[in-house]
Amino acid sequence: MIRNWLATNVSKEAAAITRIVYGGNVTETNAANFAKLPDVDGFLVGSTSTKPIFRKIFDMVVAEAAQNMW
């Protein structure tokens, strides 16, 4: 929705280069789903980044990124 709005109201180039970051709650149970969303370029982990479970989230994101690189 955001990327489409930018393409329509600003330019296709602006839509293509704009990075969209999810700012809601990110946990080990929903991080993989956020990483798979085509128009979400990242997310804010918040206080979870200070907890041991952050490593699991990090590993999930790295694995998802590796699958989508090729």
C-alpha positions as CSV (number, residue, x, y, z in Angstrom):
1,M,0.0,0.0,0.0
2,I,2.8,2.5,0.9
3,R,4.9,1.6,-2.1
4,N,1.9,1.9,-4.4
5,W,1.0,5.3,-3.0
6,L,4.6,6.5,-3.5
7,A,4.6,5.3,-7.1
8,T,1.3,7.0,-7.8
9,N,1.8,10.3,-5.9
10,V,5.6,10.8,-6.1
11,S,7.3,8.5,-8.7
12,K,8.1,4.9,-9.5
13,E,11.7,5.6,-8.7
14,A,10.9,6.9,-5.2
15,A,8.7,3.9,-4.6
16,A,11.5,1.5,-5.6
17,I,14.2,3.1,-3.5
18,T,12.1,3.7,-0.3
19,R,12.8,1.3,2.4
20,I,9.8,0.3,4.5
21,V,10.4,-0.8,8.0
22,Y,7.8,-2.5,10.2
23,G,7.7,-0.8,13.6
24,G,5.3,-3.0,15.6
25,N,6.1,-5.9,18.0
26,V,8.5,-8.4,16.6
27,T,9.0,-11.8,18.3
28,E,10.5,-15.1,17.5
29,T,7.1,-16.3,16.4
30,N,6.3,-13.6,13.9
31,A,9.7,-12.5,12.7
32,A,9.9,-15.1,9.9
33,N,6.5,-14.0,8.5
34,F,7.6,-10.3,8.5
35,A,10.8,-11.3,6.7
36,K,8.8,-12.9,3.9
37,L,6.6,-9.9,3.2
38,P,7.6,-8.5,-0.2
39,D,7.2,-4.8,0.7
40,V,8.7,-4.9,4.2
41,D,12.4,-4.2,4.0
42,G,13.1,-4.6,7.7
43,F,11.7,-4.3,11.1
44,L,12.5,-2.8,14.5
45,V,13.0,-5.4,17.2
46,G,13.0,-3.1,20.2
47,S,13.6,-4.5,23.7
48,T,13.6,-8.1,22.3
49,S,17.1,-7.2,21.0
50,T,18.4,-7.2,24.5
51,K,17.2,-10.8,25.2
52,P,18.7,-14.1,24.3
53,I,15.8,-14.9,21.9
54,F,17.1,-12.2,19.6
55,R,19.7,-14.6,18.3
56,K,16.9,-16.9,17.0
57,I,15.2,-13.9,15.3
58,F,18.5,-12.9,13.7
59,D,19.1,-16.4,12.5
60,M,15.6,-16.6,11.0
61,V,16.1,-13.4,9.1
62,V,19.5,-14.4,7.8
63,A,18.1,-17.7,6.6
64,E,15.2,-16.0,4.8
65,A,17.6,-13.4,3.2
66,A,19.8,-16.2,2.0
67,Q,16.9,-18.0,0.3
68,N,15.8,-14.9,-1.5
69,M,19.2,-13.9,-2.8
70,W,19.4,-16.6,-5.3
